[in-house]
Amino acid sequence: MQIGCFTVFLSVFVPIGLGLLGFGIWSARLSTQAAAWPTTPGTITQLSVQENSDCDGNTYEVRVQYKYTVDGAAYQGSRLAFGYAASSGREAHDEIHRKLRGAKTIAVRYKPSEPSVSCLSFGLHRSIQMILVFAVTWLVIVFGFTLFAWILTCSDSVMLDNLSVQ
């Protein structure tokens, strides 16, 4: 029965942690690669700060759509940065919105081998940092609880074996 509980626990929580870690690493890799991608001028077609409310509070996210041209072909994009996600700190999103709102043109970074893949910013920003820290913390806690539970299931013969009686 106890082995079954461990298996269920691990089969649910480890894949979640590994999935989050994988997404964070993928986002970090693409976001840092984008620093070396070529840029082309673009124009913002839509821009807003979206507010999402739920029982845990409010989160905010800059929503942007833009158009750009590479080698005579027209493209549209909506990615601010790889790994960018909504968060509760409205001021940071408002600052991004203000900077973009005042732009006549923007530098669109596009993947040279696939120009339809684009973003406006790059680097290991806070959204990526948070997902990586959360994923590592999640996995450490899961493995810690697993180790703790495993120790509880092992027999404790050390004390018994080391008792000297006459």
Residue pairs with C-beta under 8 A, 6 or more apart in sequence:
2 149
2 153
5 149
6 146
6 149
6 150
9 142
9 145
9 146
9 149
10 142
10 146
13 138
13 142
14 139
14 142
16 138
17 135
17 138
17 139
17 142
18 135
18 139
20 131
20 134
20 135
20 138
21 132
21 135
21 136
21 139
23 83
23 131
23 135
24 83
24 128
24 131
24 132
24 135
25 132
27 82
27 83
27 127
27 128
27 131
28 83
28 124
28 128
28 132
30 82
30 83
31 81
31 82
31 83
31 119
31 122
31 123
31 124
31 125
31 128
32 122
32 123
32 124
34 81
34 82
34 109
34 111
34 119
34 122
35 109
35 122
35 123
37 109
37 110
37 111
37 112
37 122
38 109
38 110
38 112
39 107
39 108
39 109
39 110
40 68
40 69
40 70
40 107
40 108
40 110
41 68
41 105
41 106
41 107
41 108
42 66
42 67
42 68
42 77
42 105
42 106
42 107
42 108
42 120
43 66
43 67
43 68
43 105
43 106
44 64
44 65
44 66
44 100
44 103
44 106
45 65
45 66
45 67
45 76
46 63
46 64
46 65
47 62
47 63
47 64
47 65
47 97
47 100
47 101
48 62
48 63
48 97
49 60
49 61
49 62
49 63
49 90
49 93
49 94
49 97
50 60
50 61
50 62
50 63
50 86
51 58
51 59
51 60
51 90
52 58
52 59
52 60
52 61
52 86
57 88
58 88
58 90
59 86
59 87
59 88
60 86
60 87
60 88
60 89
60 90
60 93
60 94
61 84
61 85
61 86
61 87
61 93
62 80
62 84
62 93
62 96
62 97
62 100
63 78
64 78
64 80
64 100
64 120
65 76
65 77
65 78
66 76
66 77
66 78
66 106
66 108
66 120
67 74
67 75
67 76
67 77
68 74
68 75
68 76
68 77
68 108
68 110
68 118
69 75
70 110
70 115
71 115
73 115
75 110
75 115
75 116
75 118
77 108
77 116
77 118
77 119
77 120
79 118
79 119
79 120
80 96
80 119
80 120
80 121
81 119
81 120
81 121
81 122
81 123
81 125
81 127
82 119
82 122
82 128
83 125
83 127
83 128
83 131
84 121
84 125
84 127
85 127
85 130
85 131
86 93
87 93
87 126
87 127
87 130
92 126
100 106
100 120
106 120
107 120
108 118
108 119
108 120
109 118
109 119
109 120
109 122
110 116
110 117
110 118
111 117
111 118
